[in-house]
Amino acid sequence: MPLLNFFGEYDHLVPPEACNQLTGAVGSRDAQDVCLETGHIGIYVSSRFQRQFAPRIVQWLKERDREDRVETAPDREMPDSLREAPLKKPPVRKKPAVRKTEATRKAPAGTNISPPARVRKSKQSLIQKIAEAI
């Protein structure tokens, strides 16, 4: 099974001495260590490392995706026992009706209520960046 092991050189929670032993312990021929010059939080929060981190993961995943496609012969029929069953959608539960309270009822005429403040769009999360790149 392929393994891509990212860790921070200055990580105080999971020290690099512990992280860099993982690839040797898993017994996979396709294992790779990536040590970034940052700490534990910096890997996920730092915009600099997000620019490096996400594309590296995407590249690694795409390389393995291509290998899987080459290994799978397109002219072979897959046995029914190996096919995935279609996913069943979970039942949708309706929320009970909410009764209006004094705070949620309309304000009397003539009362000036300002519209809610605009919500700023936040930065894309790392997972969103990876999903878009794939």
N, C-alpha and C positions, 0 to 999 in steps of 0.2 A: 504494500500500500504506500503510495507517495506521501511524503511528509515535507512541509515547508515550515521551518521553525524560526520565527522572528523573535528577537529579544533585544533589550536595550543594554548597552555597554555599562551604563551607570544606574541600572535598575536596583533599587534598594529593597524591593519586595521579592523579586525572583532574580537572584544574582546570576550573572552570566556563567559563573562556574557551574551552576546547576543546569542552566539551559543548554549549554553547548554539549552536554553529555547525552541529551535526548536522542539525537540522530544516530549515535552509535548503539544505543540500547534498544531501538525499535526493530532492528533486524531487516530494515527495508533497503533495497539497493538504490531506491530513488528517494533519498533524504538529503535535505539541504538546510544549512544554517545561514541565517542572515542576521548579523549583529549591527544594530544601528547605534550611532553615536549620540544617544539620548538616554533618558531614564524611563521608568515604567509609564508614567503619565504622558511624557513627551511623545511616545509612539502614536498615541491616539489623539492628543490635543494639539500638538504642534502642526501648524499648516505646512511647514517645511517638510516634516516627515510624512505627513499625509500625502503630499505630492509625490514622494518617493515610494511610500508603502503601498498605496492602492495600485499604481501601474505595475509594480513588481508582482503583486499577487495575481493580477489579471494576466500578465504575461505567463506566469507559471501555470495558471489554470488552462490557458489556451494551448500551451505546449502539450499538456497532458490530454486535453480534449482531442487534439489532432492525433496523438498516439493511439487513443482508444478507437477512433474512427478507422485508422489503418488496420488495427488488429481485428476488428469486427468485419467479417466478410459480408458484403451487402447481398450476395446471392444466396446465402444460407438462410433457411427459415428457422426462427427461434422456437424451441419447444414451448408448448403452452405452460409447462411447469415453471419455466423461467420468466415468463412474462409477468409484468406487474398487473395486479387487479386494478381497475379504475377506482379512483378515490371517491368515497361517498361523502357527500356534503353533510355536515352536522346539522341537526334540526335548528331552525331559527326560532329563538324564543322572543316573544313580544314583551316589551317592557310594559308594566302596568301604567295606567293613566296617572298623571301627576296632577294633584289638585292645586289650583292657584292659591297662593298665600297672599297676604297683604303686600309683601315685598315684590311679588311678581305681577301683581295686577297693574293695569294701566294707571298712570298718574292722572290726577284731575286736570281738566282743561286749563290752559294758561301756565302750567308748570313747564319750565324749560329744562329738558333733559338732553345732555349732549350725547352724541353718538359714541359708541365705544371706540377707544383708540385703535388705530390701525396696528395690526400685528406685523412685526417685521419678519421677513423671511429669514430663517436661520441658515447658517452654512449647511451645505449638504453633509450628511454623515458619511463616514467611511464606507459603510455598507451600500449607501445609495450610489457613491462614486464607482464602486466595484461593479454594482449591478448595471449601471449605465455603460460602463466600458465593455462589459461582456456582450 
